Amino acid sequence: MEGFVNTALIGVSLGAQYALLALGFTLIFGILGVVNFAHGGFYVLGGYVAYACVQHLGVPYPIAVMVAALATAGLGYVFEYFLLEHLIDNHLATLMLTLGFYLVMATGILVVFGPESPEFRFPISGTLRSGGIYIPLENFVVLSVCLLTIVGVYLLMYFTDFGRALRALADDRPVAMAQGLRPGILFPAAFGLATGLAGLTGALVTPILSLAPHIGDSVLAISFITVILGGLGSIGGATAAAFIVGMVEAFSSVYLGGSKGALTLFTLVLVILVVRPSGLFGREVRGA
């Protein structure tokens, strides 16, 4: 029983991390209609910005995490405003542009920091224990920050004028524009919010897992799987699917082994998509 609970805690922790990534990915698709293949690159960049702040500038880790989130949000805003905005309705062009931007970021990181994984560790360690149930302290901190951020995103999207404006543009752009909403202002802000979430996740997670120039590939894959499972464009679906993916990955990895765990995850996604092609919480959205 204790092993089951410990595995479930790992799954919840993974799910919270995946939820932050998936929220950013699905926000961009749901609002802009863009499949952001650069999403993993912003995750990696967030990790390296936090690493540079801590190791080279002597910045405290919590501040470094905030700097990483702001830096990736700012870069995402500039990228959307100056490049992506002009091609926003050309889905193939935006796909190629975001993929190219990911390659530019990965290559730039490789040139600046080199191919080796840097020594970047979480500033606190230890374990919280209660009987036979335990959770590493760094995982608990990351889980807490992720959950607070997820709540913050939901409050922003559903209880502020900014969030209502973004959802209006996602539901019916021509009508929203007729009401005075300006995509040229709101789209870069939405893209910056999404990339900031990716950078925040990278800054939080890479000290625990690993930091290397090309880890964005696996991050993009898990984000894509999560939002497809939850339903492209569905914020609630992306969050629910992230925790499902986290649980499946944790239990299958512990009880079946790593390779079988990945097979279990992909099999689950295929079965669900056969039953519900639009995903668990899918709705009709713009095609990509």
C-alpha atoms as an extended CHARMM CRD file, in Angstrom:
* protein
*
       288  EXT
         1         1  MET       CA              0.0000000000        0.0000000000        0.0000000000  PROA      1               0.0000000000
         2         2  GLU       CA              2.8070000000        2.4140000000        0.8820000000  PROA      2               0.0000000000
         3         3  GLY       CA              4.5320000000        1.6520000000       -2.4160000000  PROA      3               0.0000000000
         4         4  PHE       CA              1.2910000000        2.3910000000       -4.2410000000  PROA      4               0.0000000000
         5         5  VAL       CA              0.9200000000        5.7590000000       -2.4860000000  PROA      5               0.0000000000
         6         6  ASN       CA              4.5560000000        6.6830000000       -3.1410000000  PROA      6               0.0000000000
         7         7  THR       CA              4.1330000000        5.8610000000       -6.8260000000  PROA      7               0.0000000000
         8         8  ALA       CA              0.9260000000        7.9080000000       -6.9360000000  PROA      8               0.0000000000
         9         9  LEU       CA              2.8050000000       10.8920000000       -5.4700000000  PROA      9               0.0000000000
        10        10  ILE       CA              5.3860000000       10.5590000000       -8.2330000000  PROA      10              0.0000000000
        11        11  GLY       CA              2.5510000000       10.4830000000      -10.7630000000  PROA      11              0.0000000000
        12        12  VAL       CA              0.9610000000       13.6150000000       -9.3210000000  PROA      12              0.0000000000
        13        13  SER       CA              4.3050000000       15.4130000000       -9.3960000000  PROA      13              0.0000000000
        14        14  LEU       CA              4.8770000000       14.4130000000      -13.0270000000  PROA      14              0.0000000000
        15        15  GLY       CA              1.3110000000       15.3640000000      -13.8940000000  PROA      15              0.0000000000
        16        16  ALA       CA              1.7140000000       18.8570000000      -12.4630000000  PROA      16              0.0000000000
        17        17  GLN       CA              4.8680000000       19.4030000000      -14.5240000000  PROA      17              0.0000000000
        18        18  TYR       CA              3.2140000000       18.0840000000      -17.6720000000  PROA      18              0.0000000000
        19        19  ALA       CA              0.1490000000       20.2360000000      -16.9890000000  PROA      19              0.0000000000
        20        20  LEU       CA              2.2030000000       23.4330000000      -17.0750000000  PROA      20              0.0000000000
        21        21  LEU       CA              3.7550000000       22.4030000000      -20.3710000000  PROA      21              0.0000000000
        22        22  ALA       CA              0.4560000000       21.2610000000      -21.8460000000  PROA      22              0.0000000000
        23        23  LEU       CA             -1.3560000000       24.4210000000      -20.7510000000  PROA      23              0.0000000000
        24        24  GLY       CA              1.1180000000       26.5490000000      -22.6670000000  PROA      24              0.0000000000
        25        25  PHE       CA              0.9200000000       24.3130000000      -25.7190000000  PROA      25              0.0000000000
        26        26  THR       CA             -2.8690000000       24.1930000000      -25.7840000000  PROA      26              0.0000000000
        27        27  LEU       CA             -3.2160000000       27.9390000000      -25.1200000000  PROA      27              0.0000000000
        28        28  ILE       CA             -1.2280000000       28.6620000000      -28.2700000000  PROA      28              0.0000000000
        29        29  PHE       CA             -3.2360000000       26.2230000000      -30.3550000000  PROA      29              0.0000000000
        30        30  GLY       CA             -6.6180000000       27.0950000000      -28.8970000000  PROA      30              0.0000000000
        31        31  ILE       CA             -6.1860000000       30.8710000000      -29.1770000000  PROA      31              0.0000000000
        32        32  LEU       CA             -3.8670000000       31.3410000000      -32.1590000000  PROA      32              0.0000000000
        33        33  GLY       CA             -4.5450000000       28.1010000000      -34.0330000000  PROA      33              0.0000000000
        34        34  VAL       CA             -0.7700000000       27.4410000000      -34.1040000000  PROA      34              0.0000000000
        35        35  VAL       CA              0.9640000000       24.1450000000      -33.3050000000  PROA      35              0.0000000000
        36        36  ASN       CA              4.0650000000       25.4650000000      -31.5380000000  PROA      36              0.0000000000
        37        37  PHE       CA              6.9590000000       23.1510000000      -32.3480000000  PROA      37              0.0000000000
        38        38  ALA       CA              9.2850000000       25.5340000000      -30.4930000000  PROA      38              0.0000000000
        39        39  HSD       CA              7.6180000000       24.7620000000      -27.1480000000  PROA      39              0.0000000000
        40        40  GLY       CA             10.3230000000       22.3370000000      -26.0330000000  PROA      40              0.0000000000
        41        41  GLY       CA             12.9740000000       24.8970000000      -26.9250000000  PROA      41              0.0000000000
        42        42  PHE       CA             11.4830000000       27.4380000000      -24.5270000000  PROA      42              0.0000000000
        43        43  TYR       CA             11.5360000000       24.7540000000      -21.8100000000  PROA      43              0.0000000000
        44        44  VAL       CA             15.2460000000       24.1720000000      -22.4060000000  PROA      44              0.0000000000
        45        45  LEU       CA             15.9580000000       27.8870000000      -22.6050000000  PROA      45              0.0000000000
        46        46  GLY       CA             14.2410000000       28.4310000000      -19.2550000000  PROA      46              0.0000000000
        47        47  GLY       CA             16.5180000000       25.8390000000      -17.6920000000  PROA      47              0.0000000000
        48        48  TYR       CA             19.6580000000       27.4150000000      -19.1250000000  PROA      48              0.0000000000
        49        49  VAL       CA             18.6350000000       30.9500000000      -18.1670000000  PROA      49              0.0000000000
        50        50  ALA       CA             18.0910000000       29.8000000000      -14.5800000000  PROA      50              0.0000000000
        51        51  TYR       CA             21.4060000000       27.9380000000      -14.6450000000  PROA      51              0.0000000000
        52        52  ALA       CA             23.2910000000       30.9880000000      -15.9760000000  PROA      52              0.0000000000
        53        53  CYS       CA             21.7010000000       33.2390000000      -13.3490000000  PROA      53              0.0000000000
        54        54  VAL       CA             22.6360000000       30.9140000000      -10.4940000000  PROA      54              0.0000000000
        55        55  GLN       CA             26.0850000000       29.7590000000      -11.6110000000  PROA      55              0.0000000000
        56        56  HSD       CA             27.4720000000       32.8210000000      -13.3620000000  PROA      56              0.0000000000
        57        57  LEU       CA             25.6220000000       35.7470000000      -11.7900000000  PROA      57              0.0000000000
        58        58  GLY       CA             25.1550000000       34.3970000000       -8.2730000000  PROA      58              0.0000000000
        59        59  VAL       CA             21.4090000000       35.0480000000       -8.3300000000  PROA      59              0.0000000000
        60        60  PRO       CA             19.3240000000       33.1240000000       -5.7350000000  PROA      60              0.0000000000
        61        61  TYR       CA             17.5170000000       30.2070000000       -7.3200000000  PROA      61              0.0000000000
        62        62  PRO       CA             13.9260000000       31.4750000000       -6.7290000000  PROA      62              0.0000000000
        63        63  ILE       CA             14.7840000000       34.7590000000       -8.4580000000  PROA      63              0.0000000000
        64        64  ALA       CA             16.5350000000       32.8410000000      -11.2500000000  PROA      64              0.0000000000
        65        65  VAL       CA             13.3280000000       30.8910000000      -11.8410000000  PROA      65              0.0000000000
        66        66  MET       CA             11.3380000000       34.1190000000      -12.1600000000  PROA      66              0.0000000000
        67        67  VAL       CA             13.9670000000       35.5860000000      -14.4980000000  PROA      67              0.0000000000
        68        68  ALA       CA             13.7660000000       32.4440000000      -16.6630000000  PROA      68              0.0000000000
        69        69  ALA       CA              9.9870000000       32.6790000000      -16.8630000000  PROA      69              0.0000000000
        70        70  LEU       CA             10.1010000000       36.3830000000      -17.7500000000  PROA      70              0.0000000000
        71        71  ALA       CA             12.9070000000       35.9040000000      -20.2840000000  PROA      71              0.0000000000
        72        72  THR       CA             11.1230000000       33.1130000000      -22.1500000000  PROA      72              0.0000000000
        73        73  ALA       CA              7.8400000000       35.0260000000      -21.9960000000  PROA      73              0.0000000000
        74        74  GLY       CA              9.5350000000       38.0980000000      -23.4320000000  PROA      74              0.0000000000
        75        75  LEU       CA             11.2170000000       36.1250000000      -26.2000000000  PROA      75              0.0000000000
        76        76  GLY       CA              7.9170000000       34.4350000000      -27.0390000000  PROA      76              0.0000000000
        77        77  TYR       CA              6.1710000000       37.8050000000      -27.2020000000  PROA      77              0.0000000000
        78        78  VAL       CA              8.8100000000       39.2320000000      -29.5520000000  PROA      78              0.0000000000
        79        79  PHE       CA              8.8090000000       36.0920000000      -31.7320000000  PROA      79              0.0000000000
        80        80  GLU       CA              5.0470000000       36.1760000000      -32.1510000000  PROA      80              0.0000000000
        81        81  TYR       CA              4.8260000000       39.9330000000      -32.6660000000  PROA      81              0.0000000000
        82        82  PHE       CA              7.5670000000       40.2920000000      -35.2730000000  PROA      82              0.0000000000
        83        83  LEU       CA              7.5090000000       36.9110000000      -37.0610000000  PROA      83              0.0000000000
        84        84  LEU       CA              4.5920000000       34.6250000000      -36.3080000000  PROA      84              0.0000000000
        85        85  GLU       CA              1.8570000000       37.2660000000      -36.4120000000  PROA      85              0.0000000000
        86        86  HSD       CA              2.3940000000       37.8770000000      -40.1290000000  PROA      86              0.0000000000
        87        87  LEU       CA              1.7750000000       34.1900000000      -40.9340000000  PROA      87              0.0000000000
        88        88  ILE       CA             -0.8280000000       33.4290000000      -38.2630000000  PROA      88              0.0000000000
        89        89  ASP       CA             -3.4260000000       31.9640000000      -40.6540000000  PROA      89              0.0000000000
        90        90  ASN       CA             -0.9500000000       29.9240000000      -42.7130000000  PROA      90              0.0000000000
        91        91  HSD       CA             -0.7430000000       26.7490000000      -40.6610000000  PROA      91              0.0000000000
        92        92  LEU       CA              2.0420000000       25.0980000000      -42.6370000000  PROA      92              0.0000000000
        93        93  ALA       CA              4.1510000000       28.2630000000      -42.5070000000  PROA      93              0.0000000000
        94        94  THR       CA              3.6820000000       28.6580000000      -38.7470000000  PROA      94              0.0000000000
        95        95  LEU       CA              4.5850000000       25.0100000000      -38.2030000000  PROA      95              0.0000000000
        96        96  MET       CA              7.8030000000       25.4000000000      -40.1760000000  PROA      96              0.0000000000
        97        97  LEU       CA              8.5920000000       28.7390000000      -38.5330000000  PROA      97              0.0000000000
        98        98  THR       CA              8.1990000000       27.4040000000      -34.9870000000  PROA      98              0.0000000000
        99        99  LEU       CA             10.2060000000       24.2850000000      -35.8360000000  PROA      99              0.0000000000
       100       100  GLY       CA             12.9520000000       26.4390000000      -37.3320000000  PROA      100             0.0000000000
       101       101  PHE       CA             12.9610000000       28.6970000000      -34.2770000000  PROA      101             0.0000000000
       102       102  TYR       CA             13.3560000000       25.6460000000      -32.0420000000  PROA      102             0.0000000000
       103       103  LEU       CA             16.4000000000       24.5630000000      -34.0540000000  PROA      103             0.0000000000
       104       104  VAL       CA             17.8440000000       28.0680000000      -33.7710000000  PROA      104             0.0000000000
       105       105  MET       CA             17.3710000000       28.0730000000      -29.9950000000  PROA      105             0.0000000000
       106       106  ALA       CA             18.8260000000       24.5780000000      -29.5830000000  PROA      106             0.0000000000
       107       107  THR       CA             21.8390000000       25.4300000000      -31.7490000000  PROA      107             0.0000000000
       108       108  GLY       CA             22.3810000000       28.7290000000      -29.9530000000  PROA      108             0.0000000000
       109       109  ILE       CA             22.3190000000       26.9990000000      -26.5700000000  PROA      109             0.0000000000
       110       110  LEU       CA             24.7420000000       24.3740000000      -27.8940000000  PROA      110             0.0000000000
       111       111  VAL       CA             27.1660000000       27.0580000000      -29.0990000000  PROA      111             0.0000000000
       112       112  VAL       CA             27.0000000000       29.1170000000      -25.9020000000  PROA      112             0.0000000000
       113       113  PHE       CA             26.9310000000       26.3700000000      -23.2600000000  PROA      113             0.0000000000
       114       114  GLY       CA             28.4260000000       23.3990000000      -25.1040000000  PROA      114             0.0000000000
       115       115  PRO       CA             27.0800000000       19.8630000000      -25.5800000000  PROA      115             0.0000000000
       116       116  GLU       CA             27.7430000000       18.6040000000      -22.0490000000  PROA      116             0.0000000000
       117       117  SER       CA             25.1050000000       18.6860000000      -19.3450000000  PROA      117             0.0000000000
       118       118  PRO       CA             26.0490000000       21.4050000000      -16.8230000000  PROA      118             0.0000000000
       119       119  GLU       CA             26.1810000000       20.8190000000      -13.0830000000  PROA      119             0.0000000000
       120       120  PHE       CA             22.8370000000       22.3120000000      -12.0970000000  PROA      120             0.0000000000
       121       121  ARG       CA             21.2920000000       21.0470000000       -8.8850000000  PROA      121             0.0000000000
       122       122  PHE       CA             18.1940000000       21.9670000000       -6.9500000000  PROA      122             0.0000000000
       123       123  PRO       CA             19.2210000000       24.1760000000       -4.0060000000  PROA      123             0.0000000000
       124       124  ILE       CA             17.4710000000       22.0800000000       -1.3640000000  PROA      124             0.0000000000
       125       125  SER       CA             17.4110000000       18.3550000000       -0.7250000000  PROA      125             0.0000000000
       126       126  GLY       CA             15.9590000000       15.9050000000        1.7270000000  PROA      126             0.0000000000
       127       127  THR       CA             12.8130000000       13.8620000000        2.0960000000  PROA      127             0.0000000000
       128       128  LEU       CA              9.4370000000       14.4290000000        3.6930000000  PROA      128             0.0000000000
       129       129  ARG       CA              8.3590000000       11.2280000000        5.4500000000  PROA      129             0.0000000000
       130       130  SER       CA              5.2070000000       10.0490000000        7.1360000000  PROA      130             0.0000000000
       131       131  GLY       CA              5.4940000000        6.4100000000        8.1110000000  PROA      131             0.0000000000
       132       132  GLY       CA              6.4390000000        4.5350000000        4.9770000000  PROA      132             0.0000000000
       133       133  ILE       CA              5.2340000000        7.3160000000        2.6870000000  PROA      133             0.0000000000
       134       134  TYR       CA              7.8110000000        9.7850000000        1.4570000000  PROA      134             0.0000000000
       135       135  ILE       CA              8.3380000000       12.4610000000       -1.1540000000  PROA      135             0.0000000000
       136       136  PRO       CA             11.6280000000       14.1920000000       -1.9920000000  PROA      136             0.0000000000
       137       137  LEU       CA             11.6190000000       17.7730000000       -0.7600000000  PROA      137             0.0000000000
       138       138  GLU       CA             12.5900000000       19.1800000000       -4.1620000000  PROA      138             0.0000000000
       139       139  ASN       CA              9.6700000000       17.3390000000       -5.7780000000  PROA      139             0.0000000000
       140       140  PHE       CA              7.3200000000       18.7380000000       -3.1560000000  PROA      140             0.0000000000
       141       141  VAL       CA              8.5100000000       22.3000000000       -3.8590000000  PROA      141             0.0000000000
       142       142  VAL       CA              8.1600000000       21.8500000000       -7.6180000000  PROA      142             0.0000000000
       143       143  LEU       CA              4.7150000000       20.2810000000       -7.1920000000  PROA      143             0.0000000000
       144       144  SER       CA              3.5640000000       23.1740000000       -5.0020000000  PROA      144             0.0000000000
       145       145  VAL       CA              4.8030000000       25.8260000000       -7.4380000000  PROA      145             0.0000000000
       146       146  CYS       CA              3.2770000000       23.9900000000      -10.4110000000  PROA      146             0.0000000000
       147       147  LEU       CA             -0.1210000000       23.6350000000       -8.7250000000  PROA      147             0.0000000000
       148       148  LEU       CA             -0.1580000000       27.3000000000       -7.6800000000  PROA      148             0.0000000000
       149       149  THR       CA              0.7480000000       28.3280000000      -11.2250000000  PROA      149             0.0000000000
       150       150  ILE       CA             -1.9690000000       26.1120000000      -12.7200000000  PROA      150             0.0000000000
       151       151  VAL       CA             -4.5350000000       27.7230000000      -10.4090000000  PROA      151             0.0000000000
       152       152  GLY       CA             -3.1980000000       31.1350000000      -11.3830000000  PROA      152             0.0000000000
       153       153  VAL       CA             -3.5850000000       30.3630000000      -15.0970000000  PROA      153             0.0000000000
       154       154  TYR       CA             -7.1720000000       29.2310000000      -14.5690000000  PROA      154             0.0000000000
       155       155  LEU       CA             -8.0040000000       32.3730000000      -12.6020000000  PROA      155             0.0000000000
       156       156  LEU       CA             -6.3980000000       34.4900000000      -15.3330000000  PROA      156             0.0000000000
       157       157  MET       CA             -8.2620000000       32.7700000000      -18.1510000000  PROA      157             0.0000000000
       158       158  TYR       CA            -11.7080000000       32.5860000000      -16.5370000000  PROA      158             0.0000000000
       159       159  PHE       CA            -11.9210000000       35.5110000000      -14.1180000000  PROA      159             0.0000000000
       160       160  THR       CA            -10.1480000000       38.4220000000      -15.8270000000  PROA      160             0.0000000000
       161       161  ASP       CA            -10.9870000000       40.5810000000      -18.8190000000  PROA      161             0.0000000000
       162       162  PHE       CA             -7.7200000000       39.4980000000      -20.4310000000  PROA      162             0.0000000000
       163       163  GLY       CA             -8.6550000000       35.8350000000      -20.1980000000  PROA      163             0.0000000000
       164       164  ARG       CA            -12.1930000000       36.4200000000      -21.4230000000  PROA      164             0.0000000000
       165       165  ALA       CA            -10.8140000000       38.3670000000      -24.3930000000  PROA      165             0.0000000000
       166       166  LEU       CA             -8.4660000000       35.5080000000      -25.2980000000  PROA      166             0.0000000000
       167       167  ARG       CA            -11.2580000000       32.9520000000      -25.0400000000  PROA      167             0.0000000000
       168       168  ALA       CA            -13.5030000000       35.1430000000      -27.1790000000  PROA      168             0.0000000000
       169       169  LEU       CA            -10.8420000000       35.2600000000      -29.8870000000  PROA      169             0.0000000000
       170       170  ALA       CA            -10.4400000000       31.5050000000      -29.6480000000  PROA      170             0.0000000000
       171       171  ASP       CA            -14.1970000000       30.8840000000      -29.9700000000  PROA      171             0.0000000000
       172       172  ASP       CA            -14.9640000000       33.2670000000      -32.8380000000  PROA      172             0.0000000000
       173       173  ARG       CA            -12.2390000000       35.6290000000      -34.0030000000  PROA      173             0.0000000000
       174       174  PRO       CA            -14.3000000000       37.7060000000      -36.5030000000  PROA      174             0.0000000000
       175       175  VAL       CA            -17.0480000000       38.3970000000      -33.9600000000  PROA      175             0.0000000000
       176       176  ALA       CA            -14.4870000000       39.1700000000      -31.2430000000  PROA      176             0.0000000000
       177       177  MET       CA            -12.7000000000       41.5910000000      -33.5630000000  PROA      177             0.0000000000
       178       178  ALA       CA            -16.0220000000       43.2320000000      -34.4050000000  PROA      178             0.0000000000
       179       179  GLN       CA            -16.4540000000       43.8440000000      -30.6680000000  PROA      179             0.0000000000
       180       180  GLY       CA            -13.1760000000       45.7480000000      -30.6100000000  PROA      180             0.0000000000
       181       181  LEU       CA            -10.7080000000       43.0450000000      -29.5270000000  PROA      181             0.0000000000
       182       182  ARG       CA             -7.3320000000       43.3940000000      -31.2240000000  PROA      182             0.0000000000
       183       183  PRO       CA             -5.5050000000       40.1470000000      -32.0610000000  PROA      183             0.0000000000
       184       184  GLY       CA             -2.3360000000       42.0660000000      -32.8700000000  PROA      184             0.0000000000
       185       185  ILE       CA             -2.0820000000       42.9940000000      -29.1830000000  PROA      185             0.0000000000
       186       186  LEU       CA             -3.6040000000       39.9350000000      -27.5170000000  PROA      186             0.0000000000
       187       187  PHE       CA             -1.9640000000       37.1790000000      -29.5930000000  PROA      187             0.0000000000
       188       188  PRO       CA              1.6290000000       38.1340000000      -28.6590000000  PROA      188             0.0000000000
       189       189  ALA       CA              0.5720000000       38.3540000000      -25.0040000000  PROA      189             0.0000000000
       190       190  ALA       CA             -0.9960000000       34.8750000000      -25.1710000000  PROA      190             0.0000000000
       191       191  PHE       CA              2.0980000000       33.4630000000      -26.8620000000  PROA      191             0.0000000000
       192       192  GLY       CA              4.3260000000       35.0980000000      -24.2510000000  PROA      192             0.0000000000
       193       193  LEU       CA              2.2000000000       33.6470000000      -21.4480000000  PROA      193             0.0000000000
       194       194  ALA       CA              2.4860000000       30.1640000000      -22.9410000000  PROA      194             0.0000000000
       195       195  THR       CA              6.2380000000       30.3190000000      -23.5110000000  PROA      195             0.0000000000
       196       196  GLY       CA              6.6960000000       31.7650000000      -20.0360000000  PROA      196             0.0000000000
       197       197  LEU       CA              4.9800000000       28.6720000000      -18.6200000000  PROA      197             0.0000000000
       198       198  ALA       CA              7.3650000000       26.4690000000      -20.6020000000  PROA      198             0.0000000000
       199       199  GLY       CA             10.3810000000       28.4320000000      -19.3670000000  PROA      199             0.0000000000
       200       200  LEU       CA              9.1200000000       28.3020000000      -15.7870000000  PROA      200             0.0000000000
       201       201  THR       CA              8.7430000000       24.5220000000      -16.0140000000  PROA      201             0.0000000000
       202       202  GLY       CA             12.2340000000       24.1580000000      -17.4390000000  PROA      202             0.0000000000
       203       203  ALA       CA             13.7620000000       26.2790000000      -14.6810000000  PROA      203             0.0000000000
       204       204  LEU       CA             11.9630000000       24.2270000000      -12.0180000000  PROA      204             0.0000000000
       205       205  VAL       CA             12.4400000000       20.7260000000      -13.3960000000  PROA      205             0.0000000000
       206       206  THR       CA             15.8500000000       20.6190000000      -15.0920000000  PROA      206             0.0000000000
       207       207  PRO       CA             17.8170000000       20.8490000000      -11.8090000000  PROA      207             0.0000000000
       208       208  ILE       CA             16.0590000000       17.6520000000      -10.7180000000  PROA      208             0.0000000000
       209       209  LEU       CA             16.0870000000       15.7530000000      -14.0140000000  PROA      209             0.0000000000
       210       210  SER       CA             18.7120000000       16.9060000000      -16.5150000000  PROA      210             0.0000000000
       211       211  LEU       CA             19.7310000000       19.9200000000      -18.5610000000  PROA      211             0.0000000000
       212       212  ALA       CA             21.0950000000       19.5290000000      -22.0920000000  PROA      212             0.0000000000
       213       213  PRO       CA             20.6180000000       21.4180000000      -25.3810000000  PROA      213             0.0000000000
       214       214  HSD       CA             18.3560000000       18.8600000000      -27.0510000000  PROA      214             0.0000000000
       215       215  ILE       CA             16.0750000000       17.6570000000      -24.2490000000  PROA      215             0.0000000000
       216       216  GLY       CA             13.3450000000       19.7800000000      -25.8080000000  PROA      216             0.0000000000
       217       217  ASP       CA             12.5640000000       16.9430000000      -28.2250000000  PROA      217             0.0000000000
       218       218  SER       CA             11.1230000000       14.7100000000      -25.5000000000  PROA      218             0.0000000000
       219       219  VAL       CA              9.3730000000       17.6790000000      -23.8850000000  PROA      219             0.0000000000
       220       220  LEU       CA              7.6400000000       18.5320000000      -27.1530000000  PROA      220             0.0000000000
       221       221  ALA       CA              6.5970000000       14.8930000000      -27.5730000000  PROA      221             0.0000000000
       222       222  ILE       CA              5.0450000000       14.6230000000      -24.1140000000  PROA      222             0.0000000000
       223       223  SER       CA              3.2990000000       17.9980000000      -24.5340000000  PROA      223             0.0000000000
       224       224  PHE       CA              1.8860000000       16.9170000000      -27.8710000000  PROA      224             0.0000000000
       225       225  ILE       CA              0.6680000000       13.5840000000      -26.5030000000  PROA      225             0.0000000000
       226       226  THR       CA             -0.9510000000       15.3020000000      -23.5320000000  PROA      226             0.0000000000
       227       227  VAL       CA             -2.8810000000       17.9190000000      -25.4790000000  PROA      227             0.0000000000
       228       228  ILE       CA             -4.0210000000       15.3740000000      -28.0800000000  PROA      228             0.0000000000
       229       229  LEU       CA             -5.2450000000       13.0970000000      -25.3010000000  PROA      229             0.0000000000
       230       230  GLY       CA             -7.0530000000       15.9480000000      -23.5470000000  PROA      230             0.0000000000
       231       231  GLY       CA             -8.3980000000       17.4670000000      -26.7450000000  PROA      231             0.0000000000
       232       232  LEU       CA             -6.6410000000       20.1480000000      -28.7670000000  PROA      232             0.0000000000
       233       233  GLY       CA             -7.6940000000       23.5860000000      -27.5750000000  PROA      233             0.0000000000
       234       234  SER       CA             -9.2080000000       22.3910000000      -24.2890000000  PROA      234             0.0000000000
       235       235  ILE       CA             -7.5650000000       23.9030000000      -21.2060000000  PROA      235             0.0000000000
       236       236  GLY       CA             -9.3840000000       21.5640000000      -18.8180000000  PROA      236             0.0000000000
       237       237  GLY       CA             -8.6560000000       18.5930000000      -21.0430000000  PROA      237             0.0000000000
       238       238  ALA       CA             -4.9470000000       19.3880000000      -21.1710000000  PROA      238             0.0000000000
       239       239  THR       CA             -4.7810000000       19.5840000000      -17.3740000000  PROA      239             0.0000000000
       240       240  ALA       CA             -6.7160000000       16.3630000000      -16.7960000000  PROA      240             0.0000000000
       241       241  ALA       CA             -4.7480000000       14.5130000000      -19.4700000000  PROA      241             0.0000000000
       242       242  ALA       CA             -1.4510000000       15.7030000000      -17.9600000000  PROA      242             0.0000000000
       243       243  PHE       CA             -2.2620000000       14.0580000000      -14.6360000000  PROA      243             0.0000000000
       244       244  ILE       CA             -3.4420000000       10.9090000000      -16.4070000000  PROA      244             0.0000000000
       245       245  VAL       CA             -0.1850000000       10.7650000000      -18.3570000000  PROA      245             0.0000000000
       246       246  GLY       CA              1.8100000000       11.3820000000      -15.1820000000  PROA      246             0.0000000000
       247       247  MET       CA              0.0250000000        8.5720000000      -13.3400000000  PROA      247             0.0000000000
       248       248  VAL       CA              0.3380000000        6.1200000000      -16.2300000000  PROA      248             0.0000000000
       249       249  GLU       CA              4.0360000000        6.9210000000      -16.6340000000  PROA      249             0.0000000000
       250       250  ALA       CA              4.7320000000        6.5460000000      -12.9190000000  PROA      250             0.0000000000
       251       251  PHE       CA              2.8670000000        3.2770000000      -12.3610000000  PROA      251             0.0000000000
       252       252  SER       CA              3.9290000000        1.6510000000      -15.6180000000  PROA      252             0.0000000000
       253       253  SER       CA              7.5750000000        2.6170000000      -15.0840000000  PROA      253             0.0000000000
       254       254  VAL       CA              7.5980000000        1.2940000000      -11.5140000000  PROA      254             0.0000000000
       255       255  TYR       CA              5.6730000000       -1.9210000000      -12.1130000000  PROA      255             0.0000000000
       256       256  LEU       CA              6.4600000000       -2.6840000000      -15.7700000000  PROA      256             0.0000000000
       257       257  GLY       CA              9.8090000000       -1.0370000000      -16.4420000000  PROA      257             0.0000000000
       258       258  GLY       CA             10.8480000000        1.9860000000      -18.4710000000  PROA      258             0.0000000000
       259       259  SER       CA             10.3800000000        0.7350000000      -22.0490000000  PROA      259             0.0000000000
       260       260  LYS       CA              7.1180000000       -1.0450000000      -21.2100000000  PROA      260             0.0000000000
       261       261  GLY       CA              5.9580000000        2.1030000000      -19.4520000000  PROA      261             0.0000000000
       262       262  ALA       CA              6.3620000000        4.1350000000      -22.6290000000  PROA      262             0.0000000000
       263       263  LEU       CA              4.5470000000        1.4290000000      -24.5910000000  PROA      263             0.0000000000
       264       264  THR       CA              1.6960000000        1.4820000000      -22.0730000000  PROA      264             0.0000000000
       265       265  LEU       CA              1.3600000000        5.2480000000      -22.4130000000  PROA      265             0.0000000000
       266       266  PHE       CA              1.2220000000        5.2030000000      -26.2050000000  PROA      266             0.0000000000
       267       267  THR       CA             -1.2180000000        2.2850000000      -26.1640000000  PROA      267             0.0000000000
       268       268  LEU       CA             -3.5210000000        4.1740000000      -23.7840000000  PROA      268             0.0000000000
       269       269  VAL       CA             -3.4580000000        7.2450000000      -26.0180000000  PROA      269             0.0000000000
       270       270  LEU       CA             -4.2730000000        5.1670000000      -29.1080000000  PROA      270             0.0000000000
       271       271  VAL       CA             -7.1680000000        3.3780000000      -27.3810000000  PROA      271             0.0000000000
       272       272  ILE       CA             -8.6810000000        6.6230000000      -26.1080000000  PROA      272             0.0000000000
       273       273  LEU       CA             -8.3510000000        8.2950000000      -29.5060000000  PROA      273             0.0000000000
       274       274  VAL       CA            -10.0490000000        5.3280000000      -31.1850000000  PROA      274             0.0000000000
       275       275  VAL       CA            -12.9770000000        5.7210000000      -28.7940000000  PROA      275             0.0000000000
       276       276  ARG       CA            -12.9010000000        9.5310000000      -28.7600000000  PROA      276             0.0000000000
       277       277  PRO       CA            -10.9900000000       10.9100000000      -31.7640000000  PROA      277             0.0000000000
       278       278  SER       CA            -11.3200000000       14.4760000000      -30.4540000000  PROA      278             0.0000000000
       279       279  GLY       CA             -9.7160000000       13.5620000000      -27.1050000000  PROA      279             0.0000000000
       280       280  LEU       CA            -11.1840000000       13.3370000000      -23.6300000000  PROA      280             0.0000000000
       281       281  PHE       CA            -12.4900000000       16.9010000000      -23.5550000000  PROA      281             0.0000000000
       282       282  GLY       CA            -12.1650000000       17.7370000000      -27.2350000000  PROA      282             0.0000000000
       283       283  ARG       CA            -14.3150000000       20.2750000000      -28.9970000000  PROA      283             0.0000000000
       284       284  GLU       CA            -14.4760000000       21.5710000000      -32.5040000000  PROA      284             0.0000000000
       285       285  VAL       CA            -11.5920000000       23.9730000000      -33.0920000000  PROA      285             0.0000000000
       286       286  ARG       CA             -9.7320000000       25.4210000000      -36.0380000000  PROA      286             0.0000000000
       287       287  GLY       CA             -7.7680000000       22.9030000000      -37.9820000000  PROA      287             0.0000000000
       288       288  ALA       CA             -4.0020000000       23.0360000000      -38.0680000000  PROA      288             0.0000000000
